[in-house]
Amino acid sequence: MFPRSGLLIAYDAECSFCCRVVGHLRRRDRQGRLVFFPLQNRELALLAPELAGLPLQGDVHAVDLESREVWGGADLIPRALARLPRWRWVSPLLRFPVAAWASRLLWRRQAEARVRKFGRQPFRDRFD
């Protein structure tokens, strides 16, 4: 059903930032190594029980389909790019401490901007 070495990307389909991130990853994934699944789909709880109980709304999360490790936010980008042959070279650069710090800061600022714009916390559990 899914590629064994793939990455399941769970995203909030009601979040425009999340949809933009997924759109960028989807365009770069020419070999189908990433599996995209909206949080609003109830089947996600069956496919990725590791996500249950995590604050998911308004963010993008990833589950490695082989190791079942979970990453969220800016931390999933290097892992997703590492699976895409033409973009694999970017992944080690994003793992440098300064780059990782900057990407987390930008991701957090984007989340805060969503709170200011929409007046709600961007991270709430979708499995309630």
WOJO-V7860 format. One record per residue. RES is the residue in one letter. PHI is phi in whole degrees, -180 to 180 (999 if undefined). Layout:
BEGIN
res = <RES	RES>
phi = <PHI	PHI>
END
This chain:
BEGIN
res = <M	F	P	R	S	G	L	L	I	A	Y	D	A	E	C	S	F	C	C	R	V	V	G	H	L	R	R	R	D	R	Q	G	R	L	V	F	F	P	L	Q	N	R	E	L	A	L	L	A	P	E	L	A	G	L	P	L	Q	G	D	V	H	A	V	D	L	E	S	R	E	V	W	G	G	A	D	L	I	P	R	A	L	A	R	L	P	R	W	R	W	V	S	P	L	L	R	F	P	V	A	A	W	A	S	R	L	L	W	R	R	Q	A	E	A	R	V	R	K	F	G	R	Q	P	F	R	D	R	F	D>
phi = <999	-115	-64	-62	-96	-81	-129	-86	-103	-101	-136	-85	-70	-93	-106	-66	-63	-60	-66	-67	-59	-63	-61	-63	-66	-61	-65	-87	-91	-82	-109	69	-85	-110	-113	-104	-143	-72	-62	-72	-84	-63	-68	-60	-62	-79	-76	-137	-63	-63	-83	-59	89	-87	-74	-110	-62	77	-149	-117	-128	-135	-124	-70	-72	-95	-89	68	-73	-120	-133	-139	61	-64	-70	-83	-61	-61	-70	-69	-66	-64	-92	-105	-50	-75	-116	-56	-65	-76	-54	-63	-65	-74	-93	-60	-52	-66	-66	-64	-62	-64	-67	-66	-63	-64	-63	-65	-63	-64	-64	-64	-64	-64	-64	-63	-72	-103	69	-142	-68	-79	-120	-138	-73	-94	-96	-69>
END
